[in-house]
């Protein structure tokens, strides 16, 4: 490793030296100390090396949160292997598209996802190794624990801080989700930013409930590890279980996308808990839910603007600092708002948010042309529209039309993907999909469907059809039918006219 470099594996070794027998990760009754973590990582790295998996190879992971999932991230970091996590909420067809782009040497699943890849070990011969975390392995799979039984140690690879660490899938702009390549340096810069803003230390405990395939779940877990804090790992979020874990382990930080916080507060009220240890909740949510947090607990809600492509937040604030804003740019990011010609716009004027700095990702995996366009003129173009106020606070406005995005419960959904599916239905001649406000999920999906024969479909049939083709979180919650949709000069659906006519209601 370069004398000036620091990698994720370097952080793991640093943690062992500084924090010793303190718990780094807790899951159920299992605890993994900072001193034990590098030993566990080294043992798994040896198993991967015995399989011939090395620097630059990809390992796809389709699994819910688990301590061994974290150890796998560490082993990959040690050997220069690229971790390529996959959203376990996707359908088999969607997962297959991600796997085709990733071209991994190895696939790791768990008991909850083994059905998604049924038959793949026999048919996808390009993937040499198939393993299952926990439980009795399915057909064609080997137990993940067996990888720790390697015959000997493996020398750590020469890994630079600028080498890829993980590829985080973003929304399916062009059907196949793009993969944002985050380097070791990207993640460590993001850790430093979070530690500085929240004042994290070895006394903090993070509830690792958001999935490890998500930049927030992974990033916050590593930031707390970097600070010497403890991660309390749960496979997936359950509100009552979360309340009990917060009180038992004195959790100080929880990440939030709707409806996580509202359901957590409901569960706390039901169980008679004041969530007394909680100091920070960070993410996105509706003002009434945030106000409820502030009134019922001693925690502060933090929000900001960021993407997978920026390793997390590039602007950050306590909501109470400037209600409605997304914070000021963090110390490690330069953020501007520009017009379509990349010229700075005046204060208060909306424009595209562009970012520069060590938080910006390396590029999109195996998509050099897309990367070059995104990085044009020396800035990362986010595809999001925002404005600055006179005090330097960034305010989010919307997505740019060509990158319109819906975020139900923190997931990314591109309207074009849903529209493509609905257009497969017989008799559908046009469709417009867009996001509408939703009290529970933050945002919901609405579809206005043009049909040749009135009454041919019900709203439920359209929603069910979408859910049968792509992930269920992408199905429309509201469906209305039209005899004809407004058209633009090129014959395509006039999206703004449709939104204006049909609005956000049911």
C-alpha positions as CSV (number, residue, x, y, z in Angstrom):
1,X,0.0,0.0,0.0
2,X,1.1,3.5,-0.7
3,X,2.7,5.3,2.3
4,X,0.1,8.0,1.9
5,X,-2.8,5.7,1.5
6,X,-5.4,4.4,3.9
7,X,-7.8,1.6,3.1
8,X,-10.9,0.0,4.7
9,X,-8.7,-2.9,5.8
10,X,-6.3,-0.4,7.3
11,X,-9.2,1.0,9.4
12,X,-10.0,-2.5,10.6
13,X,-6.4,-3.0,11.8
14,X,-6.4,0.5,13.3
15,X,-9.6,-0.3,15.2
16,X,-8.0,-3.5,16.7
17,X,-5.1,-1.5,18.0
18,X,-7.2,1.4,19.4
19,X,-10.3,-0.3,20.7
20,X,-9.2,-3.9,21.5
21,X,-11.9,-5.9,23.3
22,X,-14.7,-3.3,22.8
23,X,-17.6,-4.7,20.6
24,X,-17.4,-3.6,17.0
25,X,-20.5,-5.6,15.9
26,X,-23.3,-7.2,17.8
27,X,-26.0,-9.4,16.3
28,X,-28.4,-11.1,18.7
29,X,-26.2,-12.7,21.4
30,X,-23.1,-12.7,19.1
31,X,-20.5,-10.1,19.6
32,X,-17.4,-9.5,17.5
33,X,-14.8,-7.3,19.1
34,X,-12.4,-4.9,17.3
35,X,-9.5,-7.2,18.1
36,X,-11.4,-10.3,16.7
37,X,-12.6,-8.5,13.5
38,X,-9.2,-8.5,11.6
39,X,-8.6,-12.1,12.6
40,X,-12.0,-13.1,11.2
41,X,-11.3,-11.0,8.1
42,X,-8.0,-12.6,7.5
43,X,-9.5,-16.1,7.9
44,X,-12.1,-15.3,5.3
45,X,-9.6,-13.6,3.0
46,X,-7.6,-16.9,3.1
47,X,-10.7,-18.8,2.0
48,X,-11.3,-16.4,-0.9
49,X,-7.6,-16.7,-1.9
50,X,-7.8,-20.5,-1.9
51,X,-10.6,-20.2,-4.4
52,X,-8.4,-18.1,-6.7
53,X,-10.5,-14.9,-6.2
54,X,-8.2,-11.9,-6.1
55,X,-7.7,-8.2,-6.8
56,X,-10.2,-6.7,-9.3
57,X,-12.6,-9.7,-9.2
58,X,-16.2,-9.1,-8.1
59,X,-18.2,-10.8,-5.4
60,X,-22.0,-10.3,-5.6
61,X,-23.9,-10.5,-2.3
62,X,-27.7,-10.9,-2.2
63,X,-28.4,-11.2,1.5
64,X,-29.9,-9.4,4.5
65,X,-27.7,-7.8,7.1
66,X,-25.4,-10.1,9.0
67,X,-22.1,-9.8,10.8
68,X,-20.5,-12.2,8.3
69,X,-21.7,-9.8,5.5
70,X,-19.6,-7.1,7.1
71,X,-16.7,-9.5,7.5
72,X,-17.0,-10.2,3.8
73,X,-16.7,-6.5,3.0
74,X,-13.5,-6.5,5.1
75,X,-12.0,-9.5,3.4
76,X,-12.7,-8.1,0.0
77,X,-11.0,-4.8,1.1
78,X,-8.0,-6.7,2.3
79,X,-7.6,-8.6,-1.0
80,X,-8.6,-5.8,-3.4
81,X,-11.7,-7.7,-4.4
82,X,-14.7,-5.5,-5.3
83,X,-17.8,-6.1,-3.3
84,X,-21.0,-5.8,-5.4
85,X,-24.0,-5.9,-3.1
86,X,-27.5,-6.4,-4.6
87,X,-30.9,-5.1,-3.4
88,X,-32.7,-8.2,-2.0
89,X,-36.0,-6.6,-2.8
90,X,-35.5,-7.0,-6.6
91,X,-37.1,-9.7,-8.6
92,X,-35.1,-12.6,-10.0
93,X,-35.1,-11.0,-13.5
94,X,-33.8,-7.7,-12.0
95,X,-31.1,-9.4,-10.0
96,X,-30.0,-11.3,-13.1
97,X,-29.5,-8.0,-14.9
98,X,-27.3,-6.7,-12.1
99,X,-25.3,-9.9,-12.1
100,X,-24.8,-9.8,-15.8
101,X,-23.3,-6.3,-15.5
102,X,-21.2,-7.2,-12.5
103,X,-19.8,-10.4,-14.0
104,X,-18.8,-11.8,-10.6
105,X,-16.5,-14.7,-9.8
106,X,-18.6,-15.5,-6.7
107,X,-22.2,-15.2,-5.6
108,X,-23.2,-15.1,-1.9
109,X,-26.9,-15.4,-0.9
110,X,-28.7,-16.2,2.3
111,X,-31.8,-18.3,3.3
112,X,-34.1,-15.3,2.5
113,X,-32.9,-15.0,-1.1
114,X,-31.8,-18.5,-2.1
115,X,-35.1,-18.9,-4.0
116,X,-34.3,-16.0,-6.2
117,X,-31.3,-17.7,-7.7
118,X,-32.8,-21.2,-7.8
119,X,-31.1,-23.2,-10.7
120,X,-28.5,-20.5,-11.4
121,X,-25.5,-22.5,-10.1
122,X,-26.1,-25.1,-12.8
123,X,-26.9,-22.6,-15.6
124,X,-24.6,-19.6,-14.9
125,X,-21.3,-21.4,-15.4
126,X,-19.3,-18.1,-15.7
127,X,-19.8,-17.7,-11.9
128,X,-17.4,-20.2,-10.5
129,X,-18.4,-20.1,-6.8
130,X,-21.8,-20.2,-5.0
131,X,-22.2,-19.8,-1.3
132,X,-25.0,-19.4,1.3
133,X,-24.8,-17.4,4.5
134,X,-26.5,-19.4,7.3
135,X,-29.0,-22.2,7.2
136,X,-28.8,-25.4,5.2
137,X,-27.3,-24.5,1.7
138,X,-29.6,-24.8,-1.3
139,X,-28.9,-26.8,-4.4
140,X,-25.5,-26.0,-5.9
141,X,-24.5,-23.8,-2.9
142,X,-21.8,-24.3,-0.3
143,X,-21.9,-23.1,3.4
144,X,-20.3,-19.7,3.7
145,X,-18.8,-20.7,7.1
146,X,-16.6,-23.3,5.2
147,X,-14.6,-20.4,3.7
148,X,-13.1,-19.7,7.1
149,X,-11.5,-23.1,7.2
150,X,-8.7,-22.3,4.7
151,X,-5.5,-24.3,5.1
152,X,-3.3,-21.2,5.7
153,X,-3.2,-17.4,5.7
154,X,-3.1,-15.3,2.6
155,X,-0.9,-12.4,2.0
156,X,-2.8,-9.1,1.8
157,X,-3.0,-7.7,-1.7
158,X,-1.3,-4.4,-2.7
159,X,-4.4,-2.2,-2.4
160,X,-4.4,1.5,-2.9
161,X,-6.8,4.0,-1.4
162,X,-7.9,4.9,-4.9
163,X,-8.8,1.3,-5.8
164,X,-12.5,0.3,-5.9
165,X,-13.9,-1.0,-2.7
166,X,-17.6,-1.5,-3.5
167,X,-20.1,-1.0,-6.3
168,X,-23.4,0.4,-5.1
169,X,-26.3,-0.1,-7.5
170,X,-28.3,3.0,-8.3
171,X,-31.7,3.2,-10.1
172,X,-32.3,1.5,-13.4
173,X,-31.9,4.6,-15.7
174,X,-31.3,2.3,-18.7
175,X,-33.1,-0.8,-17.5
176,X,-30.0,-2.3,-15.8
177,X,-29.1,-0.5,-12.6
178,X,-25.9,1.5,-12.9
179,X,-23.2,0.7,-10.4
180,X,-21.5,3.5,-8.6
181,X,-17.9,2.6,-7.9
182,X,-16.8,3.8,-4.5
183,X,-13.1,3.7,-3.7
184,X,-11.5,3.2,-0.3
185,X,-10.7,6.9,-0.2
186,X,-14.3,7.8,-1.0
187,X,-15.6,5.8,2.0
188,X,-13.0,7.1,4.4
189,X,-13.7,10.7,3.4
190,X,-17.4,10.0,4.0
191,X,-16.6,8.5,7.4
192,X,-14.6,11.5,8.3
193,X,-17.4,13.8,7.3
194,X,-20.0,11.9,9.3
195,X,-17.7,11.7,12.4
196,X,-17.1,15.4,12.3
197,X,-20.7,16.5,11.8
198,X,-22.2,14.2,14.3
199,X,-19.3,14.2,16.7
200,X,-19.1,10.4,16.7
201,X,-16.9,8.6,19.2
202,X,-16.3,5.2,20.7
203,X,-19.3,5.8,23.0
204,X,-21.8,5.8,20.1
205,X,-23.9,2.8,19.1
206,X,-25.5,2.6,15.6
207,X,-28.6,0.4,14.8
208,X,-27.5,-1.2,11.5
209,X,-31.1,-1.8,10.2
210,X,-30.9,-0.2,6.8
211,X,-29.6,-2.8,4.3
212,X,-25.9,-3.2,3.6
213,X,-26.5,-2.9,-0.1
214,X,-27.5,0.8,0.5
215,X,-25.0,3.5,0.7
216,X,-26.5,4.8,3.9
217,X,-26.5,1.5,5.7
218,X,-23.0,0.6,4.6
219,X,-21.6,4.1,5.0
220,X,-23.0,4.7,8.5
221,X,-21.8,1.3,9.7
222,X,-18.3,2.0,8.5
223,X,-18.3,5.5,10.0
224,X,-19.2,4.2,13.4
225,X,-16.6,1.4,13.1
226,X,-14.0,4.1,12.2
227,X,-15.0,6.1,15.3
228,X,-14.6,3.1,17.5
229,X,-18.4,2.8,18.1
230,X,-20.5,-0.3,18.1
231,X,-22.9,-1.5,15.3
232,X,-26.0,-3.4,16.4
233,X,-26.8,-5.5,13.4
234,X,-30.4,-6.6,12.5
235,X,-31.2,-8.6,9.3
236,X,-34.0,-6.2,8.5
237,X,-35.9,-3.4,10.3
238,X,-38.7,-4.4,12.7
239,X,-40.0,-1.5,14.8
240,X,-40.6,-3.3,18.1
241,X,-37.4,-5.2,17.9
242,X,-35.6,-2.0,17.1
243,X,-37.0,-0.3,20.3
244,X,-35.9,-3.2,22.5
245,X,-32.4,-3.1,20.9
246,X,-32.1,0.7,21.3
247,X,-32.9,0.4,24.9
248,X,-30.8,-2.7,25.6
249,X,-27.6,-1.5,23.8
250,X,-28.1,2.2,24.4
251,X,-28.2,2.9,20.7
252,X,-27.4,6.6,19.9
253,X,-28.0,6.8,16.1
254,X,-30.6,5.5,13.7
255,X,-30.9,6.1,10.0
256,X,-34.3,6.9,8.5
257,X,-36.3,6.7,5.3
258,X,-40.1,6.6,5.6
259,X,-41.8,4.8,7.3
260,X,-38.9,3.8,9.6
261,X,-39.1,6.7,12.1
262,X,-42.9,6.9,12.3
263,X,-43.2,3.1,12.9
264,X,-40.3,3.3,15.5
265,X,-42.1,6.1,17.4
266,X,-45.3,4.1,17.3
267,X,-43.6,1.0,18.7
268,X,-41.8,3.1,21.4
269,X,-45.1,4.5,22.5
270,X,-46.7,1.0,22.5
271,X,-43.8,-0.4,24.6
272,X,-43.6,2.5,26.9
273,X,-40.1,3.5,25.9
274,X,-38.7,7.1,25.7
275,X,-35.7,6.0,23.6
276,X,-33.6,7.8,26.1
277,X,-30.2,6.9,24.6
278,X,-31.0,8.1,21.1
279,X,-29.1,11.3,20.1
280,X,-29.3,11.3,16.3
281,X,-31.7,10.3,13.6
282,X,-30.5,11.0,10.1
283,X,-32.1,10.8,6.7
284,X,-35.3,12.0,5.1
285,X,-38.8,12.3,6.5
286,X,-42.0,14.4,6.7
287,X,-42.0,17.5,9.0
288,X,-44.8,16.2,11.3
289,X,-42.8,13.0,11.9
290,X,-39.6,14.9,12.6
291,X,-41.5,17.2,15.0
292,X,-42.9,14.2,16.8
293,X,-39.3,12.9,17.3
294,X,-38.2,16.2,18.8
295,X,-41.2,16.3,21.1
296,X,-41.1,12.8,22.3
297,X,-37.3,12.1,22.6
298,X,-34.1,14.0,23.2
299,X,-32.8,13.1,19.7
300,X,-32.1,15.6,16.9
301,X,-33.1,14.9,13.3
302,X,-30.3,15.4,10.7
303,X,-30.9,15.7,7.0
304,X,-29.1,16.7,3.8
305,X,-28.5,16.1,0.2
306,X,-26.4,13.2,-1.3
307,X,-26.4,10.2,-3.5
308,X,-24.6,6.8,-3.8
309,X,-22.4,8.6,-6.3
310,X,-21.3,11.1,-3.6
311,X,-20.6,8.4,-1.0
312,X,-23.6,9.8,1.0
313,X,-24.3,13.3,2.1
314,X,-22.5,16.3,0.6
315,X,-24.7,18.8,2.5
316,X,-25.8,18.2,6.0
317,X,-27.6,19.9,8.9
318,X,-29.8,19.5,11.9
319,X,-33.3,20.1,10.6
320,X,-33.9,22.8,13.2
321,X,-30.9,24.8,11.9
322,X,-32.9,25.7,8.7
323,X,-36.3,24.0,8.4
324,X,-36.9,23.0,4.8
325,X,-33.2,23.2,3.7
326,X,-30.8,20.4,3.0
327,X,-27.9,21.9,4.9
328,X,-24.7,23.6,3.9
329,X,-22.0,21.8,1.9
330,X,-19.8,19.6,4.2
331,X,-16.1,20.4,4.5
332,X,-15.0,17.8,2.0
333,X,-17.3,18.8,-0.8
334,X,-17.6,21.8,-3.2
335,X,-21.2,22.2,-4.3
336,X,-22.5,24.5,-6.9
337,X,-25.8,25.1,-8.7
338,X,-25.5,25.7,-12.5
339,X,-27.7,26.1,-15.6
340,X,-27.8,23.8,-18.7
341,X,-24.5,25.4,-19.9
342,X,-22.7,24.8,-16.5
343,X,-22.8,28.5,-15.7
344,X,-23.3,29.5,-12.0
345,X,-26.9,30.7,-11.4
346,X,-27.7,33.6,-9.0
347,X,-28.7,32.9,-5.3
348,X,-32.3,31.7,-5.1
349,X,-32.4,30.5,-8.7
350,X,-32.9,26.8,-9.3
351,X,-30.3,24.9,-11.3
352,X,-28.5,21.5,-11.4
353,X,-26.5,20.5,-8.3
354,X,-22.9,19.7,-9.2
355,X,-20.3,18.4,-6.8
356,X,-16.5,18.2,-6.7
357,X,-14.3,16.6,-4.0
358,X,-13.0,13.4,-2.5
359,X,-16.6,12.2,-1.8
360,X,-17.3,11.9,-5.5
361,X,-17.3,8.3,-6.8
362,X,-14.8,6.8,-9.2
363,X,-17.4,6.4,-12.0
364,X,-20.1,4.0,-13.2
365,X,-18.9,0.3,-13.3
366,X,-18.1,-0.7,-16.9
367,X,-19.8,2.4,-18.4
368,X,-17.0,4.8,-19.3
369,X,-19.2,6.9,-21.7
370,X,-21.8,7.5,-19.0
371,X,-19.1,8.4,-16.5
372,X,-17.5,10.9,-18.9
373,X,-20.8,12.6,-19.5
374,X,-21.6,12.7,-15.8
375,X,-18.1,14.2,-15.0
376,X,-18.2,16.8,-17.8
377,X,-16.4,20.0,-17.2
378,X,-14.7,18.7,-14.1
379,X,-17.9,18.3,-12.0
380,X,-20.1,15.5,-11.0
381,X,-23.6,16.3,-12.4
382,X,-26.1,14.9,-10.0
383,X,-29.2,15.2,-12.2
384,X,-30.9,17.0,-9.2
385,X,-32.2,20.6,-9.2
386,X,-31.6,22.8,-6.2
387,X,-31.0,26.4,-5.1
388,X,-28.9,28.2,-2.6
389,X,-30.3,30.8,-0.2
390,X,-28.4,33.9,0.8
391,X,-27.0,32.2,3.9
392,X,-25.4,29.3,1.9
393,X,-28.0,26.7,2.6
394,X,-28.9,24.3,-0.2
395,X,-32.6,23.6,-0.9
396,X,-33.6,20.6,-2.9
397,X,-36.1,21.4,-5.7
398,X,-36.6,18.3,-7.9
399,X,-35.0,15.9,-10.3
400,X,-34.1,17.1,-13.8
401,X,-36.8,15.8,-16.3
402,X,-34.4,13.3,-18.0
403,X,-33.5,11.8,-14.6
404,X,-36.9,12.1,-12.9
405,X,-36.9,9.9,-9.8
406,X,-39.4,8.6,-7.3
407,X,-38.3,7.5,-3.8
408,X,-40.9,5.4,-2.0
409,X,-39.4,4.5,1.4
410,X,-35.9,5.5,0.3
411,X,-35.8,3.2,-2.7
412,X,-35.0,4.6,-6.2
413,X,-37.6,4.2,-8.9
414,X,-37.3,5.7,-12.4
415,X,-40.7,6.3,-14.0
416,X,-39.4,5.1,-17.4
417,X,-38.9,1.6,-16.0
418,X,-42.4,1.4,-14.6
419,X,-43.8,2.9,-17.8
420,X,-42.0,0.3,-19.9
421,X,-43.7,-2.5,-18.0
422,X,-47.2,-1.0,-18.2
423,X,-46.9,-0.5,-21.9
424,X,-46.5,-4.3,-22.2
425,X,-50.2,-4.7,-21.2
426,X,-52.5,-5.3,-24.2
427,X,-54.6,-2.3,-25.1
428,X,-52.4,0.3,-23.4
429,X,-51.4,3.0,-25.8
430,X,-49.7,5.5,-23.4
431,X,-48.7,6.0,-19.8
432,X,-47.3,8.6,-17.5
433,X,-45.8,7.6,-14.2
434,X,-44.7,10.1,-11.6
435,X,-44.3,10.6,-7.8
436,X,-46.9,11.9,-5.4
437,X,-46.6,12.8,-1.7
438,X,-47.4,9.9,0.7
439,X,-47.8,10.2,4.4
440,X,-46.3,6.7,5.2
441,X,-43.7,6.2,2.5
442,X,-42.7,9.8,1.8
443,X,-43.5,9.4,-1.9
444,X,-45.7,7.0,-3.8
445,X,-46.0,6.1,-7.4
446,X,-48.9,7.2,-9.6
447,X,-49.7,6.0,-13.1
448,X,-52.0,7.6,-15.6
449,X,-52.8,5.0,-18.1
450,X,-54.2,5.5,-21.6
451,X,-56.3,2.6,-22.7
452,X,-58.1,1.9,-26.0
453,X,-61.1,0.2,-24.3
454,X,-62.6,1.9,-21.2
455,X,-63.0,-0.5,-18.3
456,X,-60.5,-3.0,-19.8
457,X,-58.4,-3.0,-16.6
458,X,-58.8,-2.1,-12.9
459,X,-56.2,-0.2,-11.0
460,X,-55.3,-3.3,-9.0
461,X,-54.7,-5.3,-12.2
462,X,-52.2,-2.7,-13.4
463,X,-50.4,-2.6,-10.0
464,X,-50.3,-6.4,-9.8
465,X,-48.9,-6.6,-13.4
466,X,-46.1,-4.3,-12.5
467,X,-45.3,-6.2,-9.3
468,X,-45.2,-9.5,-11.3
469,X,-42.5,-8.0,-13.6
470,X,-40.2,-5.9,-11.4
471,X,-39.7,-5.3,-7.6
472,X,-42.9,-4.8,-5.7
473,X,-41.8,-1.4,-4.3
474,X,-42.0,-0.2,-7.9
475,X,-45.7,-0.9,-8.4
476,X,-48.1,2.1,-8.6
477,X,-50.0,2.9,-5.5
478,X,-52.4,5.0,-7.5
479,X,-53.7,4.2,-11.0
480,X,-56.1,6.3,-13.0
481,X,-57.3,5.8,-16.6
482,X,-57.6,8.2,-19.5
483,X,-59.1,8.0,-23.0
484,X,-56.2,10.1,-24.2
485,X,-53.0,11.6,-22.7
486,X,-51.6,15.0,-23.8
487,X,-48.9,14.6,-26.4
488,X,-45.8,16.7,-27.1
489,X,-44.8,17.8,-30.6
490,X,-42.7,14.6,-31.1
491,X,-45.7,12.4,-30.3
492,X,-44.5,11.4,-26.9
493,X,-46.5,11.9,-23.7
494,X,-46.4,15.5,-22.4
495,X,-45.4,14.7,-18.9
496,X,-45.9,18.2,-17.4
497,X,-49.4,18.5,-19.0
498,X,-50.4,15.1,-17.6
499,X,-49.2,16.0,-14.1
500,X,-51.0,19.3,-14.3
501,X,-54.3,17.7,-15.3
502,X,-54.2,14.7,-13.0
503,X,-52.3,16.1,-10.1
504,X,-51.2,14.2,-7.0
505,X,-54.5,13.0,-5.7
506,X,-56.2,9.6,-6.1
